[in-house]
Amino acid sequence: MIARGTMHRGSALWIAAMVHRLSGLALAIFLPLHFLALGLAIDGEAKLESFLRWTDQPLVKFAEGGLIFLLTVHLLGGLRVLVIENLDWRDGQKQLATIAAAISAIVAFIFLARVL
Amino acid sequence: MNVRLYVWQRATAAVMAPLVLIHIAVIFYATRKGMTAADILSRTQGSIVWASYYGLFVAAASIHAAIGVRNVLTEWSPLNNRHAGRLALLFGLLLAALGTRAVFAVVLS
């Protein structure tokens, strides 16, 4: 039996809110590492180049594809929130959230298809 | 989340939306035939446009992420509002410092 207070969990829009929060958290964790990697250029082009060659590994490319998904899904999820809060309510929010996830997955797959 | 933080969260989101779109486009462009340090730096070094773009991006992302982390800590951790706020502020400052260093590295070094 599902407790009354948790019945909303599992609905498409609850999942959308959770995806938005978790993708934001993951991006926040990634950002310092991203900045540190770019900061390698302070010590010269060779140091950054050496790091970039390390990222040529397929496993790293898959991780980058995951990051592209997270960035896109957070962007689209955030745009949906801004539209809901600032414009008149529109029906079909579940469909919009699903489309946002689908577009993000497609963008990530296209990225992976190009780099792998 | 108080009103001031709510407004900053939404304002930085609105600022970042086009920046993220451009970032994704640049990622696709930069990786079209393998990404090299020489390619990246030849695009960014000495460019006021890229320095402004990435500078604004770092500022907005640092504020946006710090407020988001504060919300998560407040709602999902045992920390009270004050401690969550302090930790989030430290995180935001760390992001701003590392981000500024990264912009400096790719534009001015």
gemmi code that builds the backbone of each chain (N, CA, C; Angstrom):
import gemmi

chains = {
    "A": [
        ("MET", (0.842, -1.199, 0.000), (0.000, 0.000, 0.000), (0.882, 1.257, 0.000)),
        ("ILE", (0.558, 2.223, -0.850), (1.356, 3.438, -0.932), (0.837, 4.446, 0.089)),
        ("ALA", (1.777, 5.001, 0.892), (1.371, 6.006, 1.871), (0.793, 7.211, 1.132)),
        ("ARG", (-0.245, 7.814, 1.721), (-0.952, 8.941, 1.090), (-0.008, 10.071, 0.669)),
        ("GLY", (0.958, 10.400, 1.556), (1.848, 11.531, 1.290), (2.866, 11.289, 0.205)),
        ("THR", (3.009, 10.056, -0.234), (4.026, 9.753, -1.255), (3.408, 9.314, -2.577)),
        ("MET", (2.076, 9.465, -2.699), (1.399, 8.978, -3.909), (1.833, 9.726, -5.176)),
        ("HIS", (2.255, 10.989, -4.996), (2.653, 11.787, -6.156), (3.952, 11.278, -6.758)),
        ("ARG", (4.742, 10.544, -5.931), (6.030, 10.076, -6.435), (5.789, 9.044, -7.526)),
        ("GLY", (6.512, 9.195, -8.605), (6.308, 8.279, -9.720), (5.474, 8.924, -10.811)),
        ("SER", (4.788, 10.040, -10.502), (4.069, 10.738, -11.563), (5.111, 11.425, -12.456)),
        ("ALA", (4.744, 11.621, -13.714), (5.713, 12.153, -14.689), (6.310, 13.486, -14.235)),
        ("LEU", (5.470, 14.356, -13.651), (5.976, 15.675, -13.271), (6.830, 15.632, -12.004)),
        ("TRP", (6.556, 14.657, -11.120), (7.429, 14.481, -9.947), (8.794, 13.982, -10.427)),
        ("ILE", (8.763, 13.039, -11.376), (10.027, 12.523, -11.932), (10.779, 13.664, -12.630)),
        ("ALA", (10.038, 14.534, -13.358), (10.672, 15.666, -14.051), (11.366, 16.584, -13.043)),
        ("ALA", (10.682, 16.859, -11.911), (11.272, 17.720, -10.880), (12.522, 17.057, -10.290)),
        ("MET", (12.440, 15.738, -10.080), (13.588, 15.008, -9.515), (14.758, 14.977, -10.508)),
        ("VAL", (14.448, 14.763, -11.782), (15.501, 14.772, -12.810), (16.161, 16.147, -12.859)),
        ("HIS", (15.341, 17.206, -12.738), (15.888, 18.563, -12.778), (16.825, 18.785, -11.596)),
        ("ARG", (16.394, 18.343, -10.416), (17.225, 18.543, -9.221), (18.503, 17.705, -9.295)),
        ("LEU", (18.368, 16.429, -9.656), (19.555, 15.548, -9.670), (20.532, 15.943, -10.780)),
        ("SER", (19.995, 16.386, -11.930), (20.897, 16.814, -13.014), (21.634, 18.081, -12.587)),
        ("GLY", (20.943, 18.976, -11.878), (21.588, 20.189, -11.386), (22.676, 19.871, -10.377)),
        ("LEU", (22.383, 18.913, -9.499), (23.362, 18.516, -8.479), (24.599, 17.890, -9.141)),
        ("ALA", (24.343, 17.019, -10.119), (25.463, 16.368, -10.823), (26.317, 17.413, -11.559)),
        ("LEU", (25.652, 18.383, -12.198), (26.396, 19.439, -12.907), (27.191, 20.297, -11.928)),
        ("ALA", (26.617, 20.548, -10.748), (27.327, 21.338, -9.731), (28.580, 20.594, -9.260)),
        ("ILE", (28.488, 19.274, -9.164), (29.655, 18.473, -8.751), (30.702, 18.464, -9.867)),
        ("PHE", (30.218, 18.420, -11.122), (31.138, 18.367, -12.270), (31.856, 19.696, -12.504)),
        ("LEU", (31.165, 20.824, -12.253), (31.715, 22.143, -12.612), (33.118, 22.426, -12.074)),
        ("PRO", (33.398, 22.175, -10.785), (34.764, 22.448, -10.301), (35.811, 21.640, -11.070)),
        ("LEU", (35.470, 20.392, -11.421), (36.416, 19.546, -12.167), (36.625, 20.108, -13.572)),
        ("HIS", (35.535, 20.580, -14.173), (35.594, 21.180, -15.509), (36.509, 22.406, -15.491)),
        ("PHE", (36.331, 23.249, -14.468), (37.148, 24.463, -14.351), (38.612, 24.110, -14.093)),
        ("LEU", (38.849, 23.088, -13.273), (40.231, 22.677, -12.999), (40.901, 22.178, -14.285)),
        ("ALA", (40.137, 21.421, -15.089), (40.680, 20.901, -16.346), (41.069, 22.051, -17.281)),
        ("LEU", (40.158, 23.031, -17.438), (40.467, 24.170, -18.316), (41.623, 24.996, -17.759)),
        ("GLY", (41.727, 25.029, -16.429), (42.785, 25.778, -15.775), (44.175, 25.220, -16.046)),
        ("LEU", (44.222, 23.982, -16.547), (45.522, 23.386, -16.887), (46.268, 24.229, -17.921)),
        ("ALA", (45.510, 25.001, -18.712), (46.137, 25.822, -19.757), (47.034, 26.905, -19.177)),
        ("ILE", (46.858, 27.209, -17.885), (47.737, 28.199, -17.254), (49.192, 27.732, -17.329)),
        ("ASP", (49.378, 26.403, -17.189), (50.739, 25.854, -17.229), (51.204, 25.546, -18.656)),
        ("GLY", (50.432, 25.990, -19.618), (50.848, 25.808, -21.004), (49.930, 24.878, -21.777)),
        ("GLU", (49.951, 25.045, -23.100), (49.079, 24.281, -24.006), (49.307, 22.773, -23.877)),
        ("ALA", (50.569, 22.378, -23.646), (50.918, 20.946, -23.609), (50.180, 20.216, -22.493)),
        ("LYS", (50.027, 20.880, -21.360), (49.365, 20.253, -20.214), (47.885, 20.011, -20.519)),
        ("LEU", (47.234, 21.009, -21.135), (45.831, 20.851, -21.514), (45.697, 19.773, -22.588)),
        ("GLU", (46.619, 19.773, -23.543), (46.593, 18.788, -24.626), (46.722, 17.372, -24.062)),
        ("SER", (47.620, 17.203, -23.103), (47.825, 15.891, -22.496), (46.536, 15.412, -21.813)),
        ("PHE", (45.851, 16.344, -21.141), (44.576, 15.979, -20.503), (43.534, 15.610, -21.563)),
        ("LEU", (43.481, 16.399, -22.640), (42.481, 16.130, -23.693), (42.699, 14.767, -24.343)),
        ("ARG", (43.982, 14.363, -24.479), (44.260, 13.045, -25.071), (43.792, 11.933, -24.121)),
        ("TRP", (43.884, 12.214, -22.796), (43.367, 11.252, -21.819), (41.854, 11.081, -21.990)),
        ("THR", (41.168, 12.185, -22.363), (39.704, 12.119, -22.510), (39.274, 11.413, -23.801)),
        ("ASP", (40.237, 10.982, -24.604), (39.889, 10.261, -25.833), (39.372, 8.850, -25.541)),
        ("GLN", (39.574, 8.371, -24.314), (39.135, 7.018, -23.966), (37.618, 6.886, -24.129)),
        ("PRO", (37.157, 5.762, -24.669), (35.710, 5.583, -24.878), (34.885, 5.781, -23.611)),
        ("LEU", (35.402, 5.321, -22.475), (34.652, 5.455, -21.221), (34.446, 6.934, -20.869)),
        ("VAL", (35.471, 7.738, -21.130), (35.360, 9.178, -20.858), (34.355, 9.807, -21.826)),
        ("LYS", (34.378, 9.323, -23.088), (33.425, 9.851, -24.074), (31.984, 9.549, -23.642)),
        ("PHE", (31.770, 8.330, -23.106), (30.433, 7.989, -22.610), (30.035, 8.929, -21.468)),
        ("ALA", (31.002, 9.210, -20.592), (30.742, 10.129, -19.480), (30.396, 11.523, -20.016)),
        ("GLU", (31.116, 11.944, -21.070), (30.834, 13.256, -21.675), (29.421, 13.268, -22.289)),
        ("GLY", (29.049, 12.140, -22.897), (27.686, 12.023, -23.438), (26.657, 12.172, -22.324)),
        ("GLY", (26.954, 11.559, -21.176), (26.074, 11.682, -20.012), (25.968, 13.126, -19.557)),
        ("LEU", (27.094, 13.834, -19.594), (27.091, 15.247, -19.183), (26.282, 16.107, -20.148)),
        ("ILE", (26.395, 15.783, -21.454), (25.594, 16.506, -22.455), (24.105, 16.291, -22.162)),
        ("PHE", (23.748, 15.033, -21.826), (22.352, 14.743, -21.485), (21.925, 15.565, -20.275)),
        ("LEU", (22.764, 15.556, -19.228), (22.430, 16.278, -17.991), (22.268, 17.782, -18.245)),
        ("LEU", (23.195, 18.344, -19.039), (23.149, 19.780, -19.324), (21.888, 20.131, -20.111)),
        ("THR", (21.572, 19.312, -21.130), (20.401, 19.592, -21.975), (19.102, 19.413, -21.190)),
        ("VAL", (19.033, 18.329, -20.407), (17.784, 18.060, -19.672), (17.590, 19.112, -18.571)),
        ("HIS", (18.693, 19.619, -18.001), (18.573, 20.672, -16.980), (18.146, 21.989, -17.631)),
        ("LEU", (18.700, 22.264, -18.808), (18.316, 23.472, -19.553), (16.829, 23.437, -19.899)),
        ("LEU", (16.384, 22.327, -20.517), (14.989, 22.248, -20.958), (14.033, 22.209, -19.761)),
        ("GLY", (14.429, 21.483, -18.710), (13.602, 21.432, -17.497), (13.490, 22.813, -16.868)),
        ("GLY", (14.599, 23.560, -16.878), (14.602, 24.907, -16.316), (13.747, 25.853, -17.143)),
        ("LEU", (13.816, 25.714, -18.472), (12.986, 26.556, -19.347), (11.506, 26.283, -19.087)),
        ("ARG", (11.173, 25.000, -18.875), (9.773, 24.642, -18.594), (9.304, 25.322, -17.300)),
        ("VAL", (10.171, 25.305, -16.278), (9.829, 25.947, -15.004), (9.639, 27.458, -15.204)),
        ("LEU", (10.564, 28.093, -15.951), (10.456, 29.545, -16.183), (9.170, 29.886, -16.931)),
        ("VAL", (8.815, 29.057, -17.912), (7.583, 29.314, -18.684), (6.358, 29.151, -17.790)),
        ("ILE", (6.350, 28.091, -16.970), (5.202, 27.865, -16.071), (5.042, 29.047, -15.117)),
        ("GLU", (6.165, 29.543, -14.588), (6.092, 30.590, -13.567), (5.789, 31.973, -14.138)),
        ("ASN", (6.132, 32.186, -15.405), (6.020, 33.552, -15.948), (4.939, 33.743, -17.006)),
        ("LEU", (4.458, 32.644, -17.578), (3.422, 32.769, -18.608), (2.158, 32.051, -18.154)),
        ("ASP", (1.099, 32.192, -18.926), (-0.154, 31.520, -18.580), (0.042, 30.005, -18.606)),
        ("TRP", (-0.696, 29.307, -17.738), (-0.619, 27.841, -17.654), (-1.031, 27.202, -18.980)),
        ("ARG", (-0.283, 26.218, -19.386), (-0.633, 25.463, -20.596), (-0.750, 24.002, -20.210)),
        ("ASP", (-1.749, 23.325, -20.765), (-1.881, 21.888, -20.510), (-0.762, 21.138, -21.223)),
        ("GLY", (-0.644, 19.870, -20.891), (0.337, 19.033, -21.586), (1.724, 19.111, -20.987)),
        ("GLN", (1.815, 19.467, -19.691), (3.135, 19.585, -19.049), (3.865, 18.234, -18.998)),
        ("LYS", (3.090, 17.152, -18.782), (3.724, 15.823, -18.741), (4.370, 15.502, -20.084)),
        ("GLN", (3.628, 15.834, -21.147), (4.161, 15.577, -22.494), (5.406, 16.431, -22.743)),
        ("LEU", (5.342, 17.699, -22.306), (6.495, 18.591, -22.500), (7.724, 18.066, -21.758)),
        ("ALA", (7.512, 17.575, -20.532), (8.630, 17.039, -19.742), (9.206, 15.795, -20.428)),
        ("THR", (8.322, 14.970, -20.981), (8.779, 13.753, -21.674), (9.557, 14.119, -22.934)),
        ("ILE", (9.036, 15.122, -23.675), (9.721, 15.576, -24.895), (11.104, 16.131, -24.546)),
        ("ALA", (11.184, 16.869, -23.423), (12.466, 17.439, -22.991), (13.482, 16.320, -22.737)),
        ("ALA", (13.033, 15.263, -22.060), (13.941, 14.134, -21.777), (14.355, 13.455, -23.077)),
        ("ALA", (13.379, 13.312, -24.002), (13.671, 12.643, -25.278), (14.677, 13.461, -26.094)),
        ("ILE", (14.459, 14.769, -26.179), (15.384, 15.639, -26.926), (16.785, 15.543, -26.326)),
        ("SER", (16.862, 15.549, -24.991), (18.170, 15.477, -24.316), (18.880, 14.173, -24.649)),
        ("ALA", (18.123, 13.082, -24.643), (18.718, 11.777, -24.968), (19.204, 11.767, -26.419)),
        ("ILE", (18.411, 12.358, -27.323), (18.800, 12.398, -28.743), (20.078, 13.217, -28.924)),
        ("VAL", (20.133, 14.385, -28.263), (21.327, 15.245, -28.366), (22.562, 14.487, -27.862)),
        ("ALA", (22.404, 13.772, -26.728), (23.532, 13.012, -26.171), (23.952, 11.886, -27.111)),
        ("PHE", (22.965, 11.214, -27.733), (23.282, 10.119, -28.662), (23.999, 10.655, -29.903)),
        ("ILE", (23.534, 11.797, -30.412), (24.194, 12.393, -31.589), (25.642, 12.737, -31.241)),
        ("PHE", (25.839, 13.301, -30.025), (27.208, 13.621, -29.587), (28.057, 12.355, -29.571)),
        ("LEU", (27.517, 11.287, -28.958), (28.289, 10.038, -28.856), (28.579, 9.447, -30.237)),
        ("ALA", (27.587, 9.507, -31.126), (27.775, 8.958, -32.480), (28.899, 9.700, -33.205)),
        ("ARG", (29.059, 10.998, -32.903), (30.097, 11.781, -33.583), (31.487, 11.557, -33.011)),
        ("VAL", (31.561, 11.326, -31.676), (32.885, 11.267, -31.057), (33.420, 9.849, -30.866)),
        ("LEU", (32.535, 8.831, -30.939), (33.025, 7.461, -30.703), (33.507, 6.808, -31.998)),
    ],
    "B": [
        ("MET", (13.410, 28.700, 0.540), (14.173, 29.702, -0.213), (13.461, 31.055, -0.080)),
        ("ASN", (14.233, 32.079, 0.307), (13.577, 33.384, 0.411), (13.437, 34.039, -0.972)),
        ("VAL", (12.672, 35.128, -1.006), (12.327, 35.748, -2.294), (13.580, 36.218, -3.044)),
        ("ARG", (14.533, 36.775, -2.286), (15.751, 37.313, -2.917), (16.506, 36.184, -3.650)),
        ("LEU", (16.675, 35.055, -2.961), (17.376, 33.920, -3.583), (16.571, 33.350, -4.755)),
        ("TYR", (15.243, 33.309, -4.588), (14.370, 32.818, -5.661), (14.560, 33.659, -6.930)),
        ("VAL", (14.572, 34.987, -6.747), (14.720, 35.880, -7.907), (16.101, 35.691, -8.550)),
        ("TRP", (17.154, 35.595, -7.728), (18.504, 35.363, -8.278), (18.581, 34.032, -9.017)),
        ("GLN", (17.942, 32.997, -8.447), (17.938, 31.669, -9.076), (17.310, 31.730, -10.459)),
        ("ARG", (16.138, 32.401, -10.532), (15.423, 32.479, -11.820), (16.144, 33.425, -12.790)),
        ("ALA", (16.671, 34.537, -12.279), (17.340, 35.506, -13.168), (18.602, 34.885, -13.780)),
        ("THR", (19.376, 34.175, -12.953), (20.593, 33.546, -13.498), (20.226, 32.424, -14.469)),
        ("ALA", (19.091, 31.750, -14.210), (18.635, 30.709, -15.141), (18.313, 31.337, -16.495)),
        ("ALA", (17.609, 32.477, -16.454), (17.228, 33.151, -17.705), (18.463, 33.646, -18.460)),
        ("VAL", (19.446, 34.139, -17.714), (20.697, 34.597, -18.352), (21.433, 33.414, -18.979)),
        ("MET", (21.446, 32.278, -18.248), (22.238, 31.132, -18.715), (21.608, 30.350, -19.861)),
        ("ALA", (20.285, 30.428, -20.022), (19.630, 29.614, -21.056), (20.294, 29.797, -22.434)),
        ("PRO", (20.431, 31.040, -22.930), (21.102, 31.185, -24.235), (22.594, 30.811, -24.173)),
        ("LEU", (23.227, 31.058, -23.009), (24.652, 30.721, -22.885), (24.863, 29.214, -22.984)),
        ("VAL", (23.949, 28.452, -22.366), (24.062, 26.982, -22.409), (23.844, 26.483, -23.840)),
        ("LEU", (22.856, 27.084, -24.517), (22.599, 26.689, -25.916), (23.859, 26.901, -26.765)),
        ("ILE", (24.483, 28.078, -26.592), (25.719, 28.370, -27.337), (26.812, 27.376, -26.934)),
        ("HIS", (26.894, 27.068, -25.622), (27.918, 26.143, -25.120), (27.768, 24.765, -25.782)),
        ("ILE", (26.522, 24.288, -25.867), (26.289, 22.974, -26.481), (26.678, 23.026, -27.965)),
        ("ALA", (26.319, 24.124, -28.627), (26.685, 24.272, -30.045), (28.211, 24.282, -30.206)),
        ("VAL", (28.904, 24.984, -29.300), (30.377, 25.047, -29.364), (30.988, 23.659, -29.110)),
        ("ILE", (30.394, 22.906, -28.172), (30.891, 21.549, -27.891), (30.804, 20.698, -29.165)),
        ("PHE", (29.653, 20.777, -29.851), (29.484, 19.991, -31.083), (30.477, 20.457, -32.151)),
        ("TYR", (30.655, 21.782, -32.243), (31.587, 22.313, -33.244), (33.017, 21.901, -32.914)),
        ("ALA", (33.389, 22.037, -31.621), (34.779, 21.779, -31.223), (35.153, 20.303, -31.335)),
        ("THR", (34.165, 19.414, -31.209), (34.468, 17.982, -31.240), (34.241, 17.364, -32.616)),
        ("ARG", (33.998, 18.234, -33.641), (33.639, 17.687, -34.960), (34.755, 16.853, -35.550)),
        ("LYS", (36.023, 17.182, -35.262), (37.120, 16.351, -35.766), (38.177, 16.172, -34.688)),
        ("GLY", (37.711, 15.862, -33.491), (38.622, 15.693, -32.369), (39.006, 17.040, -31.798)),
        ("MET", (39.107, 17.098, -30.475), (39.360, 18.381, -29.824), (40.825, 18.450, -29.405)),
        ("THR", (41.492, 19.527, -29.785), (42.885, 19.703, -29.362), (43.014, 21.016, -28.585)),
        ("ALA", (44.042, 21.063, -27.729), (44.285, 22.279, -26.946), (44.565, 23.452, -27.882)),
        ("ALA", (45.296, 23.182, -28.967), (45.635, 24.245, -29.920), (44.368, 24.850, -30.536)),
        ("ASP", (43.398, 23.979, -30.903), (42.123, 24.457, -31.467), (41.391, 25.358, -30.479)),
        ("ILE", (41.295, 24.862, -29.236), (40.549, 25.607, -28.206), (41.208, 26.966, -27.967)),
        ("LEU", (42.523, 26.933, -27.728), (43.218, 28.165, -27.353), (43.304, 29.159, -28.516)),
        ("SER", (43.375, 28.635, -29.741), (43.437, 29.557, -30.879), (42.114, 30.320, -31.012)),
        ("ARG", (41.020, 29.688, -30.552), (39.711, 30.339, -30.598), (39.569, 31.367, -29.488)),
        ("THR", (40.092, 31.028, -28.309), (39.775, 31.825, -27.121), (40.838, 32.864, -26.750)),
        ("GLN", (42.107, 32.551, -27.013), (43.181, 33.430, -26.517), (43.064, 34.856, -27.061)),
        ("GLY", (43.062, 35.805, -26.137), (43.019, 37.218, -26.512), (41.671, 37.705, -26.988)),
        ("SER", (40.645, 36.857, -26.884), (39.324, 37.252, -27.386), (38.485, 37.888, -26.279)),
        ("ILE", (38.127, 39.147, -26.476), (37.281, 39.838, -25.496), (35.873, 39.231, -25.502)),
        ("VAL", (35.431, 38.811, -26.689), (34.085, 38.226, -26.810), (33.986, 36.951, -25.973)),
        ("TRP", (34.964, 36.032, -26.143), (34.920, 34.772, -25.384), (35.160, 35.025, -23.900)),
        ("ALA", (36.031, 35.997, -23.559), (36.274, 36.320, -22.148), (34.976, 36.820, -21.504)),
        ("SER", (34.225, 37.671, -22.220), (32.961, 38.197, -21.691), (31.932, 37.080, -21.568)),
        ("TYR", (31.854, 36.260, -22.631), (30.884, 35.154, -22.636), (31.150, 34.201, -21.467)),
        ("TYR", (32.400, 33.723, -21.348), (32.710, 32.761, -20.283), (32.690, 33.424, -18.909)),
        ("GLY", (33.085, 34.709, -18.845), (33.038, 35.427, -17.562), (31.614, 35.523, -17.031)),
        ("LEU", (30.685, 35.904, -17.929), (29.268, 35.989, -17.547), (28.732, 34.614, -17.159)),
        ("PHE", (29.134, 33.597, -17.937), (28.694, 32.213, -17.702), (29.146, 31.749, -16.315)),
        ("VAL", (30.413, 32.005, -15.981), (30.963, 31.595, -14.688), (30.221, 32.300, -13.548)),
        ("ALA", (29.991, 33.607, -13.707), (29.307, 34.370, -12.655), (27.889, 33.827, -12.440)),
        ("ALA", (27.151, 33.655, -13.544), (25.766, 33.187, -13.435), (25.713, 31.761, -12.892)),
        ("ALA", (26.605, 30.885, -13.384), (26.607, 29.477, -12.949), (26.978, 29.365, -11.466)),
        ("SER", (27.912, 30.202, -11.010), (28.331, 30.144, -9.605), (27.166, 30.511, -8.689)),
        ("ILE", (26.440, 31.566, -9.051), (25.292, 32.000, -8.238), (24.180, 30.950, -8.291)),
        ("HIS", (23.869, 30.508, -9.532), (22.776, 29.561, -9.748), (23.044, 28.235, -9.018)),
        ("ALA", (24.254, 27.728, -9.156), (24.598, 26.436, -8.534), (24.626, 26.562, -7.014)),
        ("ALA", (25.141, 27.667, -6.507), (25.211, 27.835, -5.046), (23.810, 27.849, -4.437)),
        ("ILE", (22.874, 28.556, -5.096), (21.497, 28.602, -4.581), (20.851, 27.217, -4.674)),
        ("GLY", (21.114, 26.519, -5.783), (20.575, 25.161, -5.949), (21.111, 24.220, -4.877)),
        ("VAL", (22.418, 24.297, -4.614), (23.034, 23.444, -3.592), (22.457, 23.786, -2.215)),
        ("ARG", (22.227, 25.080, -1.976), (21.617, 25.491, -0.704), (20.236, 24.852, -0.536)),
        ("ASN", (19.447, 24.870, -1.606), (18.111, 24.262, -1.541), (18.179, 22.773, -1.230)),
        ("VAL", (19.113, 22.098, -1.920), (19.258, 20.653, -1.721), (19.692, 20.367, -0.280)),
        ("LEU", (20.670, 21.126, 0.214), (21.162, 20.913, 1.577), (20.057, 21.178, 2.603)),
        ("THR", (19.277, 22.243, 2.361), (18.198, 22.592, 3.290), (17.137, 21.499, 3.346)),
        ("GLU", (16.818, 20.943, 2.151), (15.713, 19.985, 2.093), (16.145, 18.543, 2.327)),
        ("TRP", (17.379, 18.199, 1.958), (17.783, 16.784, 1.985), (18.862, 16.465, 3.013)),
        ("SER", (19.382, 17.476, 3.709), (20.424, 17.182, 4.692), (19.945, 17.651, 6.064)),
        ("PRO", (20.585, 17.173, 7.113), (20.158, 17.604, 8.453), (20.615, 19.026, 8.806)),
        ("LEU", (21.350, 19.683, 7.890), (21.848, 21.035, 8.180), (20.697, 22.029, 8.312)),
        ("ASN", (20.850, 22.971, 9.231), (19.826, 24.023, 9.318), (20.097, 25.073, 8.228)),
        ("ASN", (19.159, 26.025, 8.082), (19.259, 27.031, 7.010), (20.577, 27.790, 7.034)),
        ("ARG", (21.014, 28.155, 8.267), (22.222, 28.975, 8.379), (23.455, 28.224, 7.885)),
        ("HIS", (23.597, 26.982, 8.356), (24.764, 26.200, 7.952), (24.715, 25.844, 6.464)),
        ("ALA", (23.515, 25.509, 5.990), (23.368, 25.205, 4.559), (23.740, 26.424, 3.732)),
        ("GLY", (23.321, 27.599, 4.193), (23.627, 28.850, 3.490), (25.124, 29.122, 3.445)),
        ("ARG", (25.784, 28.884, 4.573), (27.236, 29.132, 4.619), (27.997, 28.180, 3.706)),
        ("LEU", (27.597, 26.899, 3.761), (28.266, 25.891, 2.926), (28.048, 26.214, 1.439)),
        ("ALA", (26.820, 26.602, 1.103), (26.491, 26.926, -0.286), (27.268, 28.169, -0.742)),
        ("LEU", (27.406, 29.136, 0.157), (28.161, 30.350, -0.181), (29.628, 29.999, -0.467)),
        ("LEU", (30.187, 29.126, 0.380), (31.570, 28.683, 0.161), (31.707, 27.988, -1.190)),
        ("PHE", (30.716, 27.131, -1.499), (30.731, 26.419, -2.779), (30.658, 27.406, -3.940)),
        ("GLY", (29.792, 28.399, -3.809), (29.665, 29.410, -4.860), (30.961, 30.183, -5.065)),
        ("LEU", (31.611, 30.535, -3.956), (32.880, 31.268, -4.049), (33.967, 30.409, -4.685)),
        ("LEU", (33.970, 29.105, -4.330), (34.943, 28.175, -4.924), (34.730, 28.087, -6.436)),
        ("LEU", (33.447, 27.948, -6.837), (33.128, 27.889, -8.271), (33.571, 29.165, -8.983)),
        ("ALA", (33.273, 30.314, -8.369), (33.627, 31.601, -8.987), (35.148, 31.713, -9.134)),
        ("ALA", (35.888, 31.280, -8.105), (37.355, 31.381, -8.149), (37.937, 30.436, -9.215)),
        ("LEU", (37.480, 29.169, -9.183), (37.998, 28.200, -10.168), (37.575, 28.580, -11.585)),
        ("GLY", (36.348, 29.093, -11.720), (35.842, 29.494, -13.027), (36.608, 30.680, -13.592)),
        ("THR", (36.875, 31.655, -12.734), (37.636, 32.832, -13.170), (39.040, 32.415, -13.599)),
        ("ARG", (39.627, 31.489, -12.815), (40.963, 30.971, -13.158), (40.922, 30.259, -14.524)),
        ("ALA", (39.849, 29.497, -14.763), (39.716, 28.775, -16.030), (39.586, 29.755, -17.205)),
        ("VAL", (38.779, 30.809, -17.013), (38.619, 31.818, -18.076), (39.973, 32.486, -18.347)),
        ("PHE", (40.662, 32.839, -17.262), (41.984, 33.437, -17.406), (42.905, 32.483, -18.182)),
        ("ALA", (42.824, 31.194, -17.852), (43.715, 30.199, -18.470), (43.508, 30.105, -19.983)),
        ("VAL", (42.239, 30.123, -20.414), (41.996, 29.921, -21.848), (41.992, 31.228, -22.655)),
        ("VAL", (41.863, 32.356, -21.971), (41.802, 33.624, -22.713), (43.104, 34.417, -22.626)),
        ("LEU", (43.703, 34.444, -21.430), (44.833, 35.350, -21.224), (46.191, 34.681, -21.117)),
        ("SER", (46.230, 33.373, -20.814), (47.538, 32.754, -20.549), (48.327, 32.545, -21.841)),
    ],
}
model = gemmi.Model(1)
for chain_id, residues in chains.items():
    chain = gemmi.Chain(chain_id)
    for i, (resn, *xyz) in enumerate(residues, 1):
        res = gemmi.Residue()
        res.name, res.seqid = resn, gemmi.SeqId(i, " ")
        for name, pos in zip(("N", "CA", "C"), xyz):
            atom = gemmi.Atom()
            atom.name, atom.element = name, gemmi.Element(name[0])
            atom.pos, atom.b_iso = gemmi.Position(*pos), 0.0
            res.add_atom(atom)
        chain.add_residue(res)
    model.add_chain(chain)
structure = gemmi.Structure()
structure.add_model(model)
structure.setup_entities()
